[in-house]
Amino acid sequence: MSDWPGADRRRPVSTSPTWTVRKPLAEWLQRQAVEAARDYGRYRVLDVGSGIKPYYPFFEPFADEFVGVDPSPQADLQGTVEALPVEDASFDLVLCTQVLEHCDDPARAVSELRRVVRPGGRVLASTHGVYPYHPAPVDYWRWTHTGLDRLFRENADWSSVAVHPGSGTTACIGMLIGHFIDLLCKRAHLRPLGRPLVAGINLAADAIDRAVPALRDPLPGSLTANYHVEAIA
Ligand SMILES: C[S@@+](CC[C@H](N)C(=O)[O-])C[C@H]1O[C@@H](n2cnc3c(N)ncnc32)[C@H](O)[C@@H]1O
């Protein structure tokens, strides 16, 4: 499994400007894979907007089935989050990582995620708060934690919805500076030179957020690069 595509997402390097988003996301999904096995035994996973299914190795030890859906013709099933080509209540766990910001209709997407998860099953979604424009192939939306909570609660019935920041305010500012440095270095054809600087900023920002708990909470004035949503059907 170590050669499965997407190692940069499962084991992100601190020299990358995306580290602040990918590291907490990978850690959260790894924990969730184990928790789902504790709660459900062996389970079925639908990965919506799967791309290359980068997180499959986290779930593979526990999942009887792991199906990817994506508009791409390379996907296991070709389709969109707004019209999932699967039966109602047919999966125990539904992943939708870094997709909602790219889809046409997030309200319809949430309603579809709920339709395909079985009662008691869970949807694990992640999407951006503050992040540079990155079309894949389009880039439409950003959220606050309260906006994401409302999006989920207003568009489906859940027994619970929890929205958590993936990282803190300093990490978000560091991520933006890291992207800017990376962009400048790329334009100057000096990208490798920027990498140690990006790593230093990422690690220092993370240490500051760890030292000051209030910087990790979604409070007035806070900035959040990415949110993790756990919605139980
Ligand atoms: C940033 S990538 C994320 C891929 C993967 N989920 C991950 O976390 O690495 C966004 C993915 O969403 C897919 N996508 C874009 N619009 C979509 C839609 N309306 N429904 C489902 N997937 C969509 C893209 O094809 C792409 O694979």
The ligand as an ORCA input file, in Angstrom:
! r2SCAN-3c Opt
* xyz 0 1
  C      -9.018     18.922     -4.920
  S      -9.505     17.402     -5.644
  C      -9.738     16.374     -4.192
  C      -9.495     14.931     -4.485
  C      -9.523     14.015     -3.259
  N     -10.876     13.937     -2.702
  C      -8.548     14.493     -2.214
  O      -8.952     14.805     -1.097
  O      -7.347     14.530     -2.514
  C     -11.172     17.750     -6.125
  C     -11.851     16.564     -6.765
  O     -13.251     16.848     -6.896
  C     -13.684     16.401     -8.147
  N     -14.899     17.166     -8.470
  C     -15.018     18.393     -8.993
  N     -16.327     18.727     -9.100
  C     -17.038     17.669     -8.614
  C     -18.415     17.383     -8.457
  N     -19.366     18.266     -8.798
  N     -18.780     16.196     -7.931
  C     -17.835     15.297     -7.549
  N     -16.515     15.516     -7.676
  C     -16.124     16.674     -8.201
  C     -12.511     16.648     -9.074
  O     -12.596     15.854    -10.248
  C     -11.335     16.254     -8.175
  O     -11.045     14.878     -8.259
*
